[in-house]
Amino acid sequence: MAANTNEPLSPTVTKVLDRYLAALHADDDIDNELADRLDALLRKGKVPKLDDINAAFFTPAEGDNS
């Protein structure tokens, strides 16, 4: 992934992310919404920040104002 740019992903990176997403969706122990959030984060074309990764994995509970 390009560091801090909004350049399009290379075809190779796109193939890797497509297969990774398919593997996540195929795993019954992984929530599909979580997989989609992680995929969207990785396809931004820049190195994700730790806070963004945490937000993708641990969405606040509905009604949680923290």
C-alpha positions as CSV (number, residue, x, y, z in Angstrom):
1,M,0.0,0.0,0.0
2,A,1.2,3.5,-0.7
3,A,2.0,5.5,2.4
4,N,-0.4,8.4,2.9
5,T,-1.6,8.8,-0.7
6,N,-4.9,8.4,-2.5
7,E,-3.4,6.7,-5.5
8,P,-5.3,3.7,-6.9
9,L,-4.3,0.3,-5.7
10,S,-2.2,-1.8,-8.0
11,P,-3.9,-4.8,-9.7
12,T,-1.8,-7.2,-7.5
13,V,-2.9,-5.5,-4.3
14,T,-6.5,-5.5,-5.4
15,K,-6.3,-9.3,-6.1
16,V,-4.8,-9.9,-2.7
17,L,-7.5,-7.9,-1.0
18,D,-10.2,-9.6,-3.0
19,R,-9.0,-13.0,-1.9
20,Y,-8.5,-11.9,1.7
21,L,-12.1,-10.6,1.8
22,A,-13.4,-13.8,0.3
23,A,-11.5,-15.8,2.9
24,L,-12.9,-13.6,5.7
25,H,-16.5,-14.0,4.3
26,A,-16.0,-17.8,4.1
27,D,-15.1,-18.0,7.8
28,D,-18.2,-18.4,9.9
29,D,-16.4,-17.1,13.0
30,I,-15.9,-13.7,11.4
31,D,-18.7,-11.2,11.1
32,N,-19.3,-10.1,7.5
33,E,-19.8,-6.5,8.5
34,L,-16.5,-6.4,10.3
35,A,-14.8,-7.9,7.2
36,D,-16.4,-5.3,5.0
37,R,-15.3,-2.4,7.3
38,L,-11.7,-3.8,7.3
39,D,-11.8,-4.2,3.6
40,A,-12.9,-0.6,3.1
41,L,-10.2,0.6,5.4
42,L,-7.5,-1.3,3.5
43,R,-8.6,-0.2,0.1
44,K,-8.2,3.5,0.9
45,G,-4.7,3.2,-0.5
46,K,-2.8,4.4,2.5
47,V,-1.5,2.8,5.7
48,P,-4.3,2.8,8.2
49,K,-3.9,4.4,11.6
50,L,-4.3,2.3,14.7
51,D,-7.4,4.2,15.8
52,D,-9.0,3.5,12.4
53,I,-8.2,-0.2,12.7
54,N,-9.7,-0.3,16.2
55,A,-12.8,1.5,14.9
56,A,-13.2,-1.1,12.2
57,F,-12.9,-4.0,14.6
58,F,-14.7,-2.6,17.6
59,T,-17.6,-0.4,16.6
60,P,-19.3,1.3,19.6
61,A,-22.5,-0.4,20.8
62,E,-25.7,1.1,19.7
63,G,-26.6,3.9,22.1
64,D,-23.1,4.0,23.5
65,N,-22.0,7.7,23.8
66,S,-18.4,7.1,24.8
